[in-house]
Amino acid sequence: MIKKLADYFHMAFTTDFIPEDTENYWFQTEDGQTFGLLKTAITEVELNLLRTLFILIEDTETNSKNTIVQLKWQQFLFSHSNDFPFSEDVESIRFFYFQSKQPIADPINFEEAIKGAFQQPIVLWINNMYGIIIEEKPQSIFDKEEFIQLSDTLTSDFLVVIYSFIGQLHKVDMLLKEKFSMEKQCFQELLPYIEQEKTVLFYEAFPKLLITSTHLIDQKLLSYYLIESLQDEEMLHTLKVFLQYNLNASLAAKRLHIHRNSLQYRFDKFINKTGIDCREFSNAAFLALAIPLMTKRIE
């Protein structure tokens, strides 16, 4: 489709996004690719037709700044751009992937409702049923219950059923794009299995991925914060002993020959860095399955 548009509009078509450009209409394809068409080169009829096929990214005085940020993220995540779309003080990112069972008729207000639940999130639309929330500077521990409440509110207010996949806490570096792409693919593969749960965290979904999507299970999928933590031999040994003793902190501390407070200090350090509370059963189960994958290249 994109090639046909390029052939049809010739010089009026571009995929090179310039934030300050106001001479083009900018559209987004279902797979997240952004392209522009010269405003003077298309008719009103053609514009309306394109609106039915793609997402038109409006550029008005009230949302131009936000639109530029969104387009920069789209270029970074879905094209060959390596220009970071975030400021230098951003160290961590978390991605939220959501899809509705029905088309979202009022995406503007839907997006506003999402923004009310986060600290300045970026919302990217793949189509009128599928989107991505980007949270910069997220807290290490994610509160799933708050997100479920948001999802329930969206269902009530917009009469759509929302399925969500909450990604890992990621370090901001050049590997972020690859990890985003793999998480996004995980969400697509998990959709048939999360209809009842509706909101699933990466760590909760990992056992299912091991069964249904083994082609996705690779060390590259996992947060660099986690891999980095497990390169610390003391931390790795601590977690293995804790899992071996069935999450019993007292027995684990005794086996490690340390005070229980020292064990708690190690846990806090791990949790703050990775966002994974190893004391919770689902997270501990994830670690029990993932540690062999993450350590096979380390040992």
MARLO-654023 format. One record per residue: x negated, y, z of N, C-alpha, C, O in turn. Coordinates in steps of 0.1 Angstrom, whole numbers. Atoms other than C-alpha are relative to their C-alpha. Layout:
N
n_px;n_py;n_pz;ca_px;ca_py;ca_pz;c_px;c_py;c_pz;o_px;o_py;o_pz
X;Y;Z;X;Y;Z;X;Y;Z;X;Y;Z $
...
***
This chain:
299
n_px;n_py;n_pz;ca_px;ca_py;ca_pz;c_px;c_py;c_pz;o_px;o_py;o_pz
-8;-12;0;0;0;0;-9;13;0;-6;22;-8 $
9;-11;0;-28;24;9;-7;3;-13;-8;14;-17 $
7;-1;13;-47;17;-23;10;6;-11;6;14;-19 $
-10;-5;10;-15;23;-43;3;15;2;4;23;-8 $
-2;-15;-2;-9;57;-26;-12;8;-4;-11;19;-10 $
13;-7;4;-46;66;-32;0;2;-16;-4;12;-21 $
0;0;14;-42;57;-69;11;10;-6;9;17;-16 $
-11;-8;5;-9;76;-72;-3;15;2;0;23;-6 $
2;-14;-4;-19;109;-54;-14;5;-4;-16;17;-3 $
13;-4;4;-55;109;-65;-7;9;10;-9;6;21 $
8;-10;-9;-73;140;-51;8;5;12;2;11;21 $
-8;-5;-12;-44;148;-28;0;-10;11;6;-7;22 $
0;11;-11;-50;116;-8;-14;0;7;-24;2;0 $
13;1;-7;-77;114;19;2;-9;13;13;-10;18 $
0;8;-13;-86;91;48;-11;7;9;-13;1;20 $
10;-7;-8;-113;116;61;7;10;9;10;21;4 $
-7;-9;-9;-96;131;91;-9;12;5;-20;10;10 $
7;-12;-5;-107;167;100;10;6;10;21;11;6 $
-9;-5;-10;-91;179;133;6;14;-3;18;16;0 $
-5;-13;3;-88;215;121;9;1;-12;14;12;-15 $
-7;-1;12;-71;206;89;15;1;2;21;-7;9 $
-14;-2;0;-36;219;85;7;0;-13;19;3;-15 $
-5;0;13;-32;215;48;6;-13;-4;12;-14;-15 $
-5;14;3;-24;178;49;11;-4;10;11;0;22 $
-9;8;-9;5;157;63;-9;-12;4;-15;-18;-5 $
7;12;-5;-11;130;84;9;-11;4;19;-9;11 $
-8;12;-3;4;95;86;-8;-11;6;-21;-11;4 $
6;12;-6;-4;63;105;6;-12;-5;19;-13;-5 $
-6;13;4;0;28;91;3;-9;12;-1;-6;23 $
-3;10;-11;12;-2;111;-12;-5;7;-12;-9;18 $
13;6;-7;-24;-14;117;-8;11;5;-20;9;9 $
7;-11;-7;-34;21;130;-9;8;-9;-15;18;-4 $
8;-8;9;-51;35;99;7;13;-3;19;14;-5 $
-5;-13;2;-47;72;94;-4;5;-14;-15;3;-19 $
3;-6;13;-44;90;60;7;13;-1;17;15;5 $
-6;-13;2;-36;124;48;4;3;-15;-2;-3;-24 $
-5;-4;14;-16;138;18;1;16;0;7;21;9 $
-1;-14;2;-19;174;6;15;4;0;22;-1;-8 $
-14;-4;-1;13;192;16;6;5;-13;18;3;-16 $
-5;-6;12;16;210;-17;1;-10;-11;6;-7;-22 $
0;11;10;13;177;-36;11;-9;1;13;-17;-8 $
-11;10;-1;43;159;-23;14;8;1;14;19;7 $
-13;-6;0;80;167;-27;7;-4;13;2;-13;21 $
-8;3;-12;106;167;1;5;-15;0;6;-21;10 $
-5;14;1;120;134;-12;-11;-10;3;-9;-20;10 $
12;9;-2;85;118;-12;-3;0;15;-7;-10;21 $
3;-1;-15;79;131;24;10;-8;8;6;-15;17 $
-10;7;-7;112;116;36;-2;-15;-2;-1;-23;8 $
3;14;2;103;83;20;-12;-5;8;-12;-16;14 $
13;4;-7;68;82;35;3;-1;15;-3;-9;22 $
-3;1;-14;84;89;69;7;-13;4;6;-17;15 $
-6;13;-3;104;57;66;-10;-11;0;-7;-22;6 $
10;11;1;73;37;58;-11;1;10;-17;-9;14 $
12;-2;-9;47;53;81;4;10;11;15;16;11 $
-2;-10;-11;45;74;113;-6;13;-4;-18;14;-7 $
5;-14;3;42;111;105;-5;6;13;3;7;23 $
6;-7;-11;19;128;129;1;15;-1;-6;21;-9 $
-3;-14;1;33;162;134;-11;9;6;-18;4;15 $
10;-9;-5;10;192;140;6;14;2;5;22;-6 $
-7;-13;-3;29;220;157;-8;7;11;-17;1;17 $
8;-8;-10;17;247;181;1;-7;14;-8;-5;22 $
-2;6;-14;31;227;211;-7;-13;1;-11;-17;13 $
6;13;-2;15;194;203;-13;-2;-8;-18;-13;-9 $
12;1;8;-15;202;181;-12;-5;7;-20;-14;2 $
12;5;-8;-41;197;208;1;-15;3;-8;-22;2 $
-2;14;-3;-26;164;218;-1;-8;-12;-7;-19;-12 $
1;7;12;-23;154;182;-14;-3;-4;-18;-13;-9 $
14;1;3;-60;160;176;-6;-11;8;-14;-19;3 $
6;10;-9;-69;139;206;5;-14;-5;-3;-23;-5 $
-6;13;5;-46;111;193;-7;-4;-12;-11;-16;-14 $
6;4;12;-61;112;159;-15;-3;1;-20;-12;-6 $
14;3;-2;-97;112;172;0;-15;6;-9;-22;2 $
0;14;-5;-88;80;192;4;-10;-11;-2;-21;-12 $
-3;9;11;-72;65;161;-12;-2;-9;-14;-14;-14 $
12;1;8;-103;72;141;-10;-9;6;-17;-17;0 $
10;8;-8;-125;57;168;4;-15;0;-5;-24;-2 $
-5;14;-2;-104;25;173;3;-7;-12;1;-19;-13 $
-5;7;12;-92;18;138;-8;2;-12;-5;-3;-23 $
8;-2;11;-118;31;115;-15;-2;3;-18;-7;14 $
14;2;-2;-156;32;111;-7;11;9;-19;11;10 $
5;-11;-7;-160;63;132;-6;-5;13;0;-13;21 $
6;3;-12;-184;61;161;-1;12;9;-8;12;19 $
0;-12;-8;-177;95;175;10;-2;12;22;-5;10 $
-8;2;-12;-165;92;211;11;10;1;9;22;0 $
-11;-10;-1;-130;108;215;3;5;14;13;12;16 $
-2;-4;-14;-134;114;252;-12;9;4;-22;9;-2 $
11;-9;-6;-154;139;273;-11;-8;7;-9;-20;10 $
11;7;-5;-187;131;288;2;-5;15;-5;-14;19 $
-2;4;-14;-173;128;324;9;-12;1;11;-17;12 $
-9;12;-1;-151;98;314;-10;-12;-1;-18;-14;-10 $
9;12;-1;-169;66;325;8;-13;-2;2;-23;-6 $
-8;12;0;-140;41;325;13;2;-8;18;13;-9 $
-12;-1;8;-110;33;302;8;-13;3;2;-23;5 $
-9;12;0;-80;10;305;10;1;-11;16;12;-12 $
-10;0;11;-57;1;276;12;-8;5;11;-18;11 $
-13;7;-2;-20;-8;279;6;-2;-13;7;7;-21 $
-6;3;13;-4;-25;250;15;-3;3;19;-11;11 $
-14;2;-2;34;-24;247;8;-2;-13;4;4;-23 $
-8;2;12;60;-36;223;15;-2;4;18;-9;14 $
-14;0;-3;98;-32;223;7;-11;-9;2;-14;-20 $
-7;10;8;123;-58;212;9;7;-11;12;0;-21 $
-8;-7;10;142;-31;193;-7;13;-3;-16;18;4 $
6;-13;4;131;1;174;3;10;11;14;11;16 $
-2;-10;-9;126;30;197;5;13;-7;-2;19;-15 $
-7;-11;8;150;57;184;-5;14;4;-4;23;-5 $
4;-13;-5;136;86;205;-14;-1;5;-17;0;17 $
14;2;-4;98;82;205;-6;11;7;-15;9;16 $
6;-11;-6;91;117;216;3;0;15;-6;2;23 $
-4;0;-14;111;115;249;-5;-13;6;-9;-13;18 $
6;12;-5;99;79;253;-15;2;4;-19;-3;15 $
14;-3;-3;63;91;251;-1;9;12;-10;8;21 $
0;-9;-11;71;119;276;3;-8;13;-3;-4;23 $
-3;8;-12;85;93;300;-12;-7;5;-15;-9;17 $
12;7;-3;53;74;298;-11;9;6;-17;6;16 $
9;-10;-5;32;105;304;3;4;14;-6;8;21 $
-4;-3;-13;51;112;335;-5;-10;11;-5;-6;23 $
4;10;-10;38;80;351;-15;-1;0;-20;-9;8 $
15;1;1;1;85;342;-6;14;2;1;24;1 $
7;-13;0;-25;112;346;-6;3;-14;-16;-2;-17 $
4;-4;14;-27;127;311;-4;-12;-9;-16;-13;-13 $
4;11;9;-26;94;291;1;4;-15;7;14;-18 $
-1;-2;14;-30;92;254;8;-12;-5;6;-23;-2 $
-9;11;6;-2;73;235;-2;0;-15;-1;10;-22 $
1;2;14;-9;59;201;11;-10;-5;13;-20;1 $
-11;8;5;19;45;180;-5;-8;-12;-11;-2;-21 $
3;8;11;13;16;157;12;-1;-10;10;0;-22 $
-12;-2;8;49;16;145;11;4;10;8;7;22 $
-10;-4;-9;83;24;160;4;-10;11;14;-8;18 $
-2;10;-10;82;-7;182;-12;-3;8;-11;-10;18 $
12;4;-5;46;-10;191;-10;12;3;-12;20;-6 $
9;-11;-3;22;13;209;-11;-4;10;-11;-15;16 $
11;2;-9;-9;17;230;-1;12;9;-1;23;5 $
3;-10;-10;-15;37;262;-14;-1;4;-19;-11;7 $
14;0;-4;-50;48;269;-1;9;12;3;21;13 $
2;-7;-13;-58;58;305;-15;3;2;-23;-7;4 $
14;-3;-3;-90;77;310;-2;2;15;8;7;22 $
3;-1;-15;-106;77;345;11;-8;8;16;-2;17 $
-10;7;-8;-82;50;358;-6;-4;13;-18;-5;15 $
4;6;-12;-83;37;393;-4;-14;-2;1;-21;-11 $
5;13;1;-102;5;398;11;-11;0;13;-19;-8 $
-11;10;-2;-72;-15;411;13;6;-6;17;17;-4 $
-13;-4;7;-41;-14;389;12;-5;8;12;-16;12 $
-12;3;-7;-7;-13;406;10;-5;-10;17;3;-17 $
-9;6;9;14;-37;386;14;3;3;22;5;-7 $
-14;-3;-4;46;-30;405;4;13;-5;15;15;-9 $
-4;-14;5;45;7;396;2;-1;-15;11;6;-20 $
-3;1;15;42;-3;359;13;-7;-3;19;-4;-13 $
-12;7;2;70;-27;362;12;9;2;22;9;-5 $
-11;-10;-2;92;1;376;1;9;-12;12;13;-16 $
0;-8;12;82;23;347;7;-7;-12;15;-2;-19 $
-6;8;10;91;-5;323;15;-1;2;23;0;-8 $
-15;2;-3;125;-10;340;7;14;-3;18;14;-8 $
-5;-13;3;131;28;337;2;2;-15;12;7;-19 $
0;-1;15;123;28;300;11;-8;-6;18;-4;-15 $
-10;8;5;146;-1;295;14;5;3;23;5;-6 $
-12;-6;-3;174;16;313;3;13;-8;15;15;-12 $
-3;-13;7;170;50;297;1;0;-15;8;7;-21 $
1;1;14;162;40;262;6;-13;-6;6;-14;-19 $
-7;12;4;181;7;260;-9;-9;-9;-4;-14;-19 $
9;9;7;151;-13;248;-7;-9;10;-10;-5;21 $
8;9;-8;133;-43;262;-14;1;-3;-18;0;-15 $
14;-2;2;96;-37;267;-8;-11;5;-6;-16;16 $
9;10;-4;69;-63;268;-14;7;0;-18;15;-9 $
13;-7;-2;35;-51;281;-11;-9;4;-9;-19;11 $
12;7;-3;0;-63;284;-10;10;5;-14;19;-2 $
9;-10;-6;-24;-45;308;-14;-5;-1;-17;-16;4 $
13;5;2;-60;-47;298;-9;2;12;-5;6;23 $
10;0;-11;-92;-48;318;-5;14;2;-3;24;-6 $
7;-13;-2;-112;-19;333;-13;-1;-8;-21;-9;-6 $
11;0;9;-137;-11;306;-10;12;2;-6;23;5 $
11;-10;0;-170;8;306;0;7;-13;2;1;-24 $
0;-8;12;-172;36;281;-14;-2;-6;-24;4;-2 $
13;1;8;-199;26;256;4;-5;-14;16;-5;-18 $
-3;3;14;-201;15;219;6;-14;-1;11;-17;-12 $
-7;13;1;-187;-20;228;15;2;2;22;-8;1 $
-14;-2;-4;-154;-4;238;9;-3;-12;20;-9;-10 $
-9;3;12;-140;-6;202;2;-15;-2;13;-19;-5 $
-1;15;2;-148;-43;199;9;-6;11;17;-15;8 $
-8;6;-11;-133;-51;233;15;4;-1;24;-4;2 $
-14;-4;2;-101;-31;225;6;-9;-11;17;-14;-10 $
-5;8;11;-97;-50;192;3;-14;4;13;-20;0 $
-2;14;-5;-100;-84;210;12;0;9;20;-9;9 $
-11;0;-9;-76;-74;237;13;2;-7;23;-5;-4 $
-12;-3;9;-51;-61;211;4;-14;-6;16;-16;-7 $
-3;13;6;-53;-95;194;5;-10;10;14;-18;7 $
-5;9;-11;-48;-113;227;15;3;3;23;-6;4 $
-14;-4;-2;-15;-93;232;9;-6;-11;19;-11;-8 $
-9;6;11;-2;-104;198;2;-15;1;12;-20;-1 $
-1;14;-1;-10;-140;205;9;-4;13;14;-15;13 $
-7;3;-13;6;-138;240;15;3;-1;23;-2;7 $
-14;-4;1;39;-122;229;10;-11;1;20;-10;8 $
-11;11;0;58;-155;223;1;-6;14;11;-13;17 $
0;6;-13;49;-165;259;3;9;12;4;4;23 $
-2;-9;-11;56;-134;279;15;6;1;17;16;7 $
-13;-5;0;93;-129;272;7;1;14;14;10;17 $
-6;0;-13;103;-138;307;-7;9;10;0;16;18 $
8;-8;-9;75;-121;326;1;15;-4;1;23;5 $
-1;-14;5;76;-89;304;-12;8;2;-17;14;-8 $
12;-7;-3;46;-74;321;-11;-9;5;-9;-15;15 $
11;10;-3;13;-94;322;-13;7;0;-16;15;-9 $
14;-4;-1;-22;-85;333;-9;-9;-7;-7;-21;-8 $
10;8;7;-52;-97;314;-4;-12;8;-5;-23;3 $
5;10;-8;-64;-117;343;11;-11;3;7;-23;4 $
-11;10;-1;-30;-134;347;2;-8;-12;5;-20;-12 $
-3;6;13;-28;-142;310;-12;-9;-4;-10;-17;-13 $
12;7;4;-63;-156;308;1;-16;-1;-3;-22;-11 $
-2;15;1;-54;-193;316;9;-4;-12;6;-14;-19 $
-8;2;12;-27;-191;289;-8;1;-13;-7;-7;-22 $
8;-2;12;-52;-178;264;-10;-12;-2;-13;-16;-13 $
9;12;1;-76;-207;272;7;-12;-6;1;-20;-13 $
-8;11;5;-48;-231;262;4;3;-15;3;-6;-23 $
-6;-3;13;-32;-213;232;-9;7;-10;-7;6;-22 $
8;-8;9;-59;-191;218;-15;-1;3;-22;9;6 $
14;3;-3;-93;-207;223;-10;8;-9;-21;10;-5 $
9;-7;9;-107;-189;193;-3;14;4;-13;21;0 $
2;-14;-5;-104;-156;212;-9;0;13;-14;10;17 $
8;1;-12;-123;-169;243;-15;1;-2;-21;-9;-7 $
14;-3;3;-157;-154;241;-5;10;11;3;18;15 $
5;-10;-10;-180;-135;265;2;14;-4;4;23;4 $
-2;-13;6;-176;-105;242;14;6;4;16;18;4 $
-13;-5;-4;-139;-103;252;1;7;13;9;15;16 $
-1;-4;-14;-146;-96;288;-7;13;3;-17;17;-3 $
5;-13;-4;-153;-63;305;-14;-1;4;-19;-10;10 $
14;-1;-3;-189;-53;307;-2;2;15;-13;-3;20 $
1;-2;-14;-183;-43;343;-1;-14;7;-9;-16;16 $
0;14;-6;-176;-80;351;-13;-7;-3;-19;-13;5 $
12;6;4;-205;-93;331;-12;5;8;-21;-2;12 $
11;-6;-7;-229;-68;347;0;-4;15;-11;-6;20 $
-1;4;-14;-216;-77;382;-6;-14;2;-12;-17;12 $
4;14;-2;-223;-114;376;-14;-2;-4;-19;-13;-3 $
14;1;3;-258;-107;364;-8;2;13;-20;0;14 $
6;-1;-13;-264;-99;401;1;-14;7;13;-19;10 $
0;14;-4;-274;-134;414;7;-1;14;14;-11;17 $
-6;1;-13;-263;-126;450;15;1;-1;23;-7;5 $
-14;-1;2;-228;-115;438;6;-13;-6;16;-17;-2 $
-5;12;6;-224;-145;416;0;-11;10;10;-19;10 $
0;11;-10;-234;-169;444;11;2;10;17;-8;14 $
-11;-3;-10;-210;-151;468;13;-4;-5;21;-11;2 $
-13;3;6;-181;-155;444;2;-15;-1;13;-20;1 $
-1;15;2;-188;-192;437;3;-6;13;11;-16;14 $
-2;6;-13;-190;-200;474;14;3;5;21;-6;10 $
-13;-4;-4;-158;-181;481;11;-8;-7;21;-12;-1 $
-9;8;8;-140;-200;453;-1;-15;5;9;-21;6 $
2;14;-4;-155;-233;465;7;-3;13;12;-14;16 $
-7;2;-13;-140;-227;500;14;5;0;19;10;10 $
-15;-2;2;-105;-220;486;4;14;6;15;15;12 $
-3;-14;-4;-106;-182;493;0;2;15;6;12;19 $
1;-1;-15;-113;-187;530;-12;8;3;-24;3;2 $
11;-9;-2;-134;-157;539;-9;-4;11;-21;-3;11 $
8;4;-12;-145;-170;573;-9;-12;-4;-21;-12;0 $
8;12;4;-157;-204;559;-11;4;-10;-23;0;-9 $
10;-5;10;-174;-186;529;-11;8;7;-23;6;4 $
10;-8;-7;-192;-162;552;-10;-9;8;-22;-7;8 $
8;10;-7;-204;-191;574;-9;-7;-9;-21;-9;-6 $
9;8;10;-217;-210;544;-11;9;-6;-22;4;-9 $
10;-9;6;-235;-179;531;-9;6;11;-19;13;8 $
9;-5;-11;-250;-172;566;0;15;1;-10;21;4 $
-1;-14;-2;-237;-137;567;12;3;9;21;-5;10 $
-12;-4;-8;-212;-118;589;11;3;-9;10;6;-21 $
-12;-2;9;-177;-116;576;1;14;-5;6;17;-16 $
0;-14;5;-180;-78;574;-9;2;-12;-6;10;-21 $
10;-1;11;-210;-82;551;7;-6;-13;5;-1;-24 $
-8;6;11;-188;-105;529;10;10;-5;12;11;-17 $
-10;-10;4;-161;-79;529;-6;12;-8;-1;17;-18 $
7;-10;7;-186;-53;518;-4;-4;-14;-2;4;-24 $
2;5;14;-196;-74;488;12;-1;-8;12;3;-20 $
-13;0;7;-160;-79;479;4;14;-4;8;16;-16 $
-3;-14;4;-154;-41;480;-8;5;-11;-3;12;-20 $
9;-4;11;-184;-35;458;5;-6;-13;5;1;-23 $
-5;7;12;-171;-61;433;13;6;-5;15;8;-17 $
-13;-5;4;-136;-48;433;0;14;-5;6;17;-16 $
1;-14;5;-145;-11;429;-6;0;-13;-3;9;-21 $
7;-1;13;-167;-19;400;8;-7;-11;8;-1;-23 $
-7;7;10;-146;-44;381;15;1;-1;21;-1;-11 $
-15;-1;-1;-110;-37;392;6;-14;2;18;-15;1 $
-6;13;-2;-106;-74;400;-1;-3;15;-12;-4;21 $
-1;3;-15;-95;-82;436;-1;-15;1;9;-22;-1 $
3;14;0;-111;-116;440;8;-8;11;8;-20;12 $
-7;6;-11;-90;-122;472;14;-4;-4;20;-12;3 $
-13;4;5;-58;-125;452;-1;-12;-9;-10;-14;-16 $
1;13;6;-50;-159;439;-1;0;-16;-10;-7;-21 $
1;0;15;-44;-150;402;-13;5;-5;-18;0;-15 $
13;-5;4;-76;-130;400;-11;-11;3;-21;-12;-4 $
10;10;-3;-95;-158;418;0;-11;-10;-10;-17;-14 $
-1;10;10;-81;-183;393;-7;4;-13;-13;-4;-20 $
7;-5;12;-93;-161;365;-15;-1;1;-22;-6;-8 $
15;0;-2;-128;-159;380;-5;-15;-1;-15;-18;-7 $
4;14;1;-129;-197;384;-1;-5;-14;-9;-14;-17 $
0;4;14;-121;-201;347;-11;7;-8;-16;2;-18 $
8;-9;9;-142;-172;334;-15;0;4;-23;2;-5 $
14;0;-4;-174;-175;354;-9;-9;-8;-20;-5;-12 $
9;8;9;-187;-205;334;-2;6;-14;-13;4;-19 $
1;-7;13;-180;-186;302;-10;11;1;-18;13;-9 $
8;-12;-1;-197;-155;314;-15;-3;4;-24;5;2 $
13;3;-5;-227;-172;330;-8;-10;-8;-20;-12;-6 $
7;10;8;-236;-198;304;-12;5;-8;-21;-2;-11 $
11;-6;7;-258;-173;286;-10;6;10;-21;10;7 $
9;-7;-10;-272;-159;319;-9;-11;7;-21;-8;9 $
7;10;-7;-283;-192;335;-10;-7;-8;-17;-16;-4 $
***
